[in-house]
Protein backbone atom coordinates (compact mmCIF):
# COMPACT_ATOMS: atom_id res chain seq x y z
CA UNK A 1 0.00 0.00 0.00
CA UNK A 2 1.29 3.41 -0.94
CA UNK A 3 2.24 5.52 2.07
CA UNK A 4 0.07 8.54 2.80
CA UNK A 5 0.74 11.75 4.63
CA UNK A 6 -1.98 13.57 6.56
CA UNK A 7 -2.24 17.33 6.92
CA UNK A 8 -4.22 18.63 9.89
CA UNK A 9 -4.99 22.34 9.52
CA UNK A 10 -7.41 22.49 12.41
CA UNK A 11 -7.24 19.91 15.19
CA UNK A 12 -5.72 19.37 18.62
CA UNK A 13 -2.23 19.94 17.21
CA UNK A 14 -2.08 21.06 13.56
CA UNK A 15 0.72 19.51 11.53
CA UNK A 16 1.72 16.70 9.16
CA UNK A 17 1.21 13.11 10.31
CA UNK A 18 2.55 9.91 8.78
CA UNK A 19 -0.23 7.51 9.79
CA UNK A 20 -4.01 7.65 9.89
CA UNK A 21 -3.99 6.67 13.56
CA UNK A 22 -1.81 9.68 14.41
CA UNK A 23 -4.00 11.95 12.31
CA UNK A 24 -7.19 10.61 13.85
CA UNK A 25 -5.82 11.29 17.33
CA UNK A 26 -5.64 14.97 16.41
CA UNK A 27 -9.12 15.31 14.91
CA UNK A 28 -11.29 12.80 16.77
CA UNK A 29 -13.91 14.65 18.77
CA UNK A 30 -12.84 18.03 17.39
CA UNK A 31 -15.82 19.69 15.74
CA UNK A 32 -14.80 21.54 12.59
CA UNK A 33 -11.54 19.61 12.21
CA UNK A 34 -9.84 20.35 8.88
CA UNK A 35 -7.58 17.67 7.40
CA UNK A 36 -6.74 15.76 4.23
CA UNK A 37 -4.47 12.95 3.05
CA UNK A 38 -1.73 13.33 0.42
CA UNK A 39 0.36 10.86 -1.56
CA UNK A 40 3.77 12.40 -0.87
CA UNK A 41 5.56 14.28 1.89
CA UNK A 42 6.38 17.14 -0.48
CA UNK A 43 2.73 17.60 -1.45
CA UNK A 44 1.68 17.51 2.19
CA UNK A 45 4.28 20.15 3.11
CA UNK A 46 3.08 22.45 0.33
CA UNK A 47 -0.51 22.00 1.46
CA UNK A 48 0.25 22.63 5.13
CA UNK A 49 2.06 25.86 4.24
CA UNK A 50 -1.02 27.02 2.31
CA UNK A 51 -4.55 27.99 3.35
CA UNK A 52 -6.80 24.97 3.83
CA UNK A 53 -9.45 26.34 1.49
CA UNK A 54 -7.13 25.73 -1.47
CA UNK A 55 -7.25 21.98 -0.84
CA UNK A 56 -10.37 21.18 1.15
CA UNK A 57 -13.85 20.94 -0.32
CA UNK A 58 -16.63 22.01 1.98
CA UNK A 59 -19.38 19.63 3.00
CA UNK A 60 -22.47 20.30 5.07
CA UNK A 61 -22.14 17.15 7.12
CA UNK A 62 -19.20 15.34 8.62
CA UNK A 63 -18.00 12.31 6.72
CA UNK A 64 -18.80 8.97 8.37
CA UNK A 65 -15.07 8.28 8.40
CA UNK A 66 -14.50 10.75 11.22
CA UNK A 67 -17.11 9.17 13.47
CA UNK A 68 -16.59 5.52 12.59
CA UNK A 69 -12.80 5.58 12.67
CA UNK A 70 -12.26 4.85 8.97
CA UNK A 71 -9.59 6.55 6.91
CA UNK A 72 -10.82 9.48 4.76
CA UNK A 73 -10.53 9.19 0.99
CA UNK A 74 -10.75 12.93 0.41
CA UNK A 75 -11.20 16.28 2.10
CA UNK A 76 -13.21 16.74 5.25
CA UNK A 77 -15.62 19.61 5.97
CA UNK A 78 -14.35 23.08 6.78
CA UNK A 79 -16.19 24.90 9.52
CA UNK A 80 -14.71 27.19 12.19
CA UNK A 81 -15.59 26.53 15.80
CA UNK A 82 -17.79 29.24 17.17
CA UNK A 83 -17.62 28.54 20.88
CA UNK A 84 -19.40 31.65 22.06
CA UNK A 85 -22.91 30.91 23.24
CA UNK A 86 -22.65 27.18 22.59
CA UNK A 87 -20.08 26.06 25.15
CA UNK A 88 -17.79 24.53 22.54
CA UNK A 89 -13.98 24.73 22.71
CA UNK A 90 -12.60 26.73 19.80
CA UNK A 91 -8.84 26.57 19.61
CA UNK A 92 -8.27 29.24 16.97
CA UNK A 93 -7.72 32.96 16.46
CA UNK A 94 -9.64 35.32 14.22
CA UNK A 95 -8.07 38.60 13.06
CA UNK A 96 -9.56 41.62 11.35
CA UNK A 97 -8.88 45.28 10.58
CA UNK A 98 -11.02 48.39 10.26
CA UNK A 99 -10.25 51.62 8.45
CA UNK A 100 -12.22 54.87 8.37
CA UNK A 101 -11.54 55.91 4.79
CA UNK A 102 -8.96 54.42 2.48
CA UNK A 103 -6.46 55.50 3.59
CA UNK A 104 -7.54 56.71 6.99
CA UNK A 105 -7.37 55.80 10.69
CA UNK A 106 -6.75 52.04 10.74
CA UNK A 107 -6.70 49.52 13.56
CA UNK A 108 -6.60 45.74 13.86
CA UNK A 109 -7.15 43.08 16.46
CA UNK A 110 -7.10 39.37 17.22
CA UNK A 111 -9.89 37.46 18.98
CA UNK A 112 -9.87 33.98 20.49
CA UNK A 113 -12.78 32.00 19.06
CA UNK A 114 -13.24 29.92 22.18
CA UNK A 115 -14.71 32.71 24.29
CA UNK A 116 -14.50 35.87 22.20
CA UNK A 117 -11.64 37.40 24.22
CA UNK A 118 -9.63 40.11 22.48
CA UNK A 119 -6.04 38.83 22.51
CA UNK A 120 -4.37 41.87 20.96
CA UNK A 121 -5.33 45.26 19.56
CA UNK A 122 -3.28 47.86 17.68
CA UNK A 123 -4.02 51.36 16.41
CA UNK A 124 -5.40 53.50 15.16
CA UNK A 125 -2.67 54.70 12.79
CA UNK A 126 -2.98 56.20 9.32
CA UNK A 127 -3.15 53.33 6.82
CA UNK A 128 -5.38 51.07 4.74
CA UNK A 129 -7.57 48.10 5.54
CA UNK A 130 -5.42 45.63 3.55
CA UNK A 131 -2.30 46.70 5.44
CA UNK A 132 -4.16 46.24 8.71
CA UNK A 133 -5.29 42.75 7.70
CA UNK A 134 -1.70 41.85 6.75
CA UNK A 135 -0.24 43.17 10.00
CA UNK A 136 -2.94 41.42 12.03
CA UNK A 137 -2.03 38.02 10.60
CA UNK A 138 1.69 38.57 11.17
CA UNK A 139 1.01 39.83 14.69
CA UNK A 140 -0.93 36.63 15.41
CA UNK A 141 1.81 34.46 13.89
CA UNK A 142 4.54 36.17 15.92
CA UNK A 143 2.52 35.96 19.13
CA UNK A 144 1.79 32.26 18.72
CA UNK A 145 5.40 31.55 17.75
CA UNK A 146 6.69 33.36 20.83
CA UNK A 147 4.34 31.39 23.06
CA UNK A 148 5.03 28.09 21.30
CA UNK A 149 1.37 27.57 20.42
CA UNK A 150 -0.13 25.74 17.43
CA UNK A 151 -3.38 27.40 16.48
CA UNK A 152 -5.33 28.10 13.30
CA UNK A 153 -5.57 31.77 12.31
CA UNK A 154 -8.67 32.92 10.44
CA UNK A 155 -8.68 36.03 8.22
CA UNK A 156 -11.40 37.19 5.83
CA UNK A 157 -8.86 38.89 3.52
CA UNK A 158 -7.55 36.88 0.57
CA UNK A 159 -5.25 39.80 -0.24
CA UNK A 160 -3.63 39.78 3.20
CA UNK A 161 -3.25 35.99 3.20
CA UNK A 162 -1.56 36.23 -0.22
CA UNK A 163 0.80 38.95 1.02
CA UNK A 164 1.74 36.85 4.05
CA UNK A 165 2.46 33.82 1.85
CA UNK A 166 4.65 35.98 -0.39
CA UNK A 167 6.28 37.59 2.66
CA UNK A 168 5.67 41.00 1.13
CA UNK A 169 3.07 43.72 1.75
CA UNK A 170 2.34 44.88 -1.80
CA UNK A 171 0.60 48.12 -0.83
CA UNK A 172 0.35 51.14 -3.09
CA UNK A 173 0.13 53.50 -0.12
CA UNK A 174 2.61 56.36 -0.37
CA UNK A 175 5.36 56.54 2.23
CA UNK A 176 5.15 59.96 3.86
CA UNK A 177 5.78 61.52 7.25
CA UNK A 178 2.20 60.58 8.12
CA UNK A 179 2.66 56.91 7.17
CA UNK A 180 6.29 56.47 8.27
CA UNK A 181 5.35 54.68 11.51
CA UNK A 182 3.15 52.27 9.57
CA UNK A 183 5.86 51.50 7.02
CA UNK A 184 8.29 50.72 9.81
CA UNK A 185 5.76 48.20 11.12
CA UNK A 186 5.39 46.72 7.64
CA UNK A 187 9.16 46.30 7.34
CA UNK A 188 9.31 44.59 10.74
CA UNK A 189 6.49 42.25 9.72
CA UNK A 190 8.16 41.36 6.42
CA UNK A 191 11.47 40.76 8.19
CA UNK A 192 9.75 38.47 10.70
CA UNK A 193 8.16 36.43 7.90
CA UNK A 194 11.49 36.03 6.13
CA UNK A 195 13.23 34.96 9.33
CA UNK A 196 10.64 32.46 10.57
CA UNK A 197 8.98 29.34 9.24
CA UNK A 198 5.21 29.72 9.38
CA UNK A 199 3.73 26.63 11.00
CA UNK A 200 0.36 27.89 12.20
CA UNK A 201 -2.31 27.39 9.51
CA UNK A 202 -3.85 30.53 7.99
CA UNK A 203 -7.40 29.86 6.81
CA UNK A 204 -9.74 32.09 4.84
CA UNK A 205 -12.86 32.98 6.82
CA UNK A 206 -15.82 32.38 4.50
CA UNK A 207 -18.08 35.27 5.41
CA UNK A 208 -20.85 34.26 2.99
CA UNK A 209 -21.22 30.90 4.74
CA UNK A 210 -20.28 31.69 8.34
CA UNK A 211 -21.25 35.32 8.85
CA UNK A 212 -18.93 38.13 9.91
CA UNK A 213 -15.58 37.11 11.33
CA UNK A 214 -15.65 37.29 15.16
CA UNK A 215 -12.83 39.88 15.15
CA UNK A 216 -14.95 42.26 13.04
CA UNK A 217 -15.21 45.79 14.46
CA UNK A 218 -18.90 46.01 13.55
CA UNK A 219 -18.68 49.28 11.64
CA UNK A 220 -20.16 48.23 8.29
Number of C-alpha atoms within 10 A of each C-alpha: 3 5 10 16 21 26 26 26 31 32 26 18 18 23 22 22 19 15 14 17 12 12 25 22 13 20 21 15 13 19 19 18 23 24 28 24 24 19 12 13 17 11 13 22 16 11 23 25 18 20 22 23 16 10 14 17 13 14 12 9 9 15 16 11 13 17 10 9 12 13 15 17 11 14 17 23 20 24 18 22 19 22 16 16 9 10 10 15 15 23 22 21 26 29 32 27 28 25 22 15 12 13 17 15 16 24 25 27 25 27 24 22 25 19 17 18 14 16 14 15 16 15 15 15 18 19 27 23 23 25 27 27 28 30 29 26 28 24 21 24 28 18 14 18 17 9 9 9 13 21 24 27 27 28 28 21 21 16 16 25 23 16 20 22 16 13 18 18 21 15 12 8 13 12 12 10 8 12 15 13 14 22 18 12 13 20 13 14 24 20 13 17 19 13 10 11 11 19 19 24 24 27 24 19 23 18 11 7 8 12 9 14 19 24 24 18 15 9 7 5
